Amino acid sequence: MAALRKICGITRRDRRRNVDILKELEMEKDINEVLQTRRLTYFGHVTRMEKDRYPNILMHGYTHGRRPRGRPRKSWLDNITKDCEALNLTIQQASRLANDRVKWRNTVRNKSSRSARTSSLSQRL
């Protein structure tokens, strides 16, 4: 949203709501929805890869050694798990569903269109 504000020349001091800016720009999807859709699409791509390919190994692998102090960083798989919860799926169910490209694509696309519809309905109320 900060990028859209900068493009439009609107600052936080102008006290304009994000919802109003999105309406003004006639944008249907929020940037979070776009990122969620792209993450899920790439998750399906990596899931369908051969098991000896590096992206697939990295998705399921762990690093050895000492962790830095402080709060642990959020991993990519943590984001995927959260996105799958929005679809009412576990990560295992999503992996099985992602093996069929057509079903996975329809699931991800229908999810994003459903959330856009529900957000537009909540804005109208």
C-alpha positions as CSV (number, residue, x, y, z in Angstrom):
1,M,0.0,0.0,0.0
2,A,2.9,2.3,0.7
3,A,4.0,1.9,-3.0
4,L,0.5,2.9,-4.2
5,R,0.5,5.9,-1.9
6,K,3.8,7.0,-3.3
7,I,2.7,6.6,-6.9
8,C,-0.4,8.7,-6.2
9,G,1.5,11.3,-4.2
10,I,-0.6,10.7,-1.1
11,T,1.1,10.7,2.3
12,R,-0.1,9.3,5.6
13,R,-0.5,12.9,6.7
14,D,-3.3,13.3,4.2
15,R,-5.4,11.0,6.4
16,R,-6.9,9.0,3.5
17,R,-7.8,5.4,4.1
18,N,-6.3,2.6,2.2
19,V,-9.8,1.3,1.1
20,D,-10.6,4.7,-0.4
21,I,-7.3,4.8,-2.3
22,L,-8.0,1.3,-3.7
23,K,-11.5,2.4,-4.8
24,E,-10.0,5.5,-6.4
25,L,-7.5,3.4,-8.3
26,E,-10.2,0.8,-9.2
27,M,-8.1,-2.1,-8.0
28,E,-9.9,-5.4,-7.3
29,K,-7.1,-7.2,-5.4
30,D,-5.0,-6.2,-2.5
31,I,-1.2,-6.7,-2.8
32,N,-1.4,-9.3,0.0
33,E,-3.9,-11.4,-2.1
34,V,-1.6,-11.1,-5.1
35,L,1.4,-12.3,-3.1
36,Q,-0.6,-15.1,-1.6
37,T,-1.7,-16.3,-5.0
38,R,1.8,-16.2,-6.4
39,R,3.3,-18.0,-3.3
40,L,0.7,-20.8,-3.7
41,T,1.3,-21.0,-7.5
42,Y,5.0,-21.4,-6.9
43,F,4.4,-23.9,-4.1
44,G,2.5,-26.1,-6.6
45,H,5.3,-25.7,-9.1
46,V,8.0,-26.8,-6.6
47,T,5.8,-29.7,-5.3
48,R,5.5,-31.1,-8.8
49,M,9.3,-31.0,-9.4
50,E,11.4,-34.1,-9.2
51,K,12.5,-34.9,-5.7
52,D,16.3,-34.4,-6.5
53,R,15.9,-30.8,-7.8
54,Y,17.4,-28.1,-5.5
55,P,14.1,-26.1,-5.0
56,N,12.3,-29.2,-3.8
57,I,15.3,-30.2,-1.5
58,L,15.4,-26.7,-0.1
59,M,11.7,-26.6,0.6
60,H,11.8,-29.8,2.8
61,G,15.4,-29.3,4.1
62,Y,16.8,-28.0,7.3
63,T,20.1,-26.3,8.0
64,H,22.4,-27.5,10.8
65,G,24.1,-25.3,13.2
66,R,23.4,-22.7,15.8
67,R,20.5,-20.3,15.4
68,P,20.9,-16.6,16.0
69,R,19.5,-15.1,19.1
70,G,16.1,-13.5,19.2
71,R,12.8,-14.2,17.5
72,P,13.1,-16.8,14.7
73,R,12.4,-15.5,11.3
74,K,9.3,-16.6,9.5
75,S,10.2,-19.2,6.8
76,W,8.6,-19.5,3.4
77,L,6.9,-22.7,4.4
78,D,5.3,-20.9,7.4
79,N,3.8,-18.5,4.9
80,I,2.6,-21.3,2.7
81,T,1.0,-23.0,5.8
82,K,-0.8,-19.8,6.6
83,D,-2.0,-19.5,3.0
84,C,-3.2,-23.1,3.0
85,E,-5.2,-22.4,6.2
86,A,-7.1,-19.7,4.2
87,L,-8.0,-22.4,1.8
88,N,-9.1,-24.7,4.7
89,L,-6.3,-27.2,3.7
90,T,-3.4,-28.7,5.6
91,I,0.0,-28.6,4.0
92,Q,-0.2,-32.3,3.2
93,Q,-3.6,-31.9,1.5
94,A,-2.2,-29.0,-0.5
95,S,0.8,-31.0,-1.6
96,R,-1.5,-33.8,-2.8
97,L,-3.8,-31.4,-4.5
98,A,-0.9,-29.5,-6.1
99,N,0.2,-32.7,-8.0
100,D,-2.7,-32.2,-10.3
101,R,-1.9,-28.9,-12.0
102,V,-5.5,-28.1,-13.2
103,K,-7.1,-28.7,-9.9
104,W,-4.5,-26.7,-8.0
105,R,-4.7,-23.8,-10.4
106,N,-8.5,-23.7,-10.1
107,T,-8.3,-23.9,-6.3
108,V,-5.8,-21.0,-6.1
109,R,-7.7,-18.8,-8.6
110,N,-11.1,-19.5,-7.0
111,K,-9.7,-18.7,-3.6
112,S,-8.4,-15.3,-4.7
113,S,-11.7,-14.4,-6.4
114,R,-13.7,-15.5,-3.4
115,S,-11.6,-13.3,-1.0
116,A,-12.0,-10.4,-3.4
117,R,-15.7,-10.8,-3.4
118,T,-15.9,-11.1,0.4
119,S,-13.7,-8.0,0.9
120,S,-15.9,-6.0,-1.5
121,L,-19.0,-7.2,0.3
122,S,-17.6,-6.2,3.7
123,Q,-16.7,-2.8,2.3
124,R,-20.3,-2.2,1.1
125,L,-21.7,-3.0,4.5
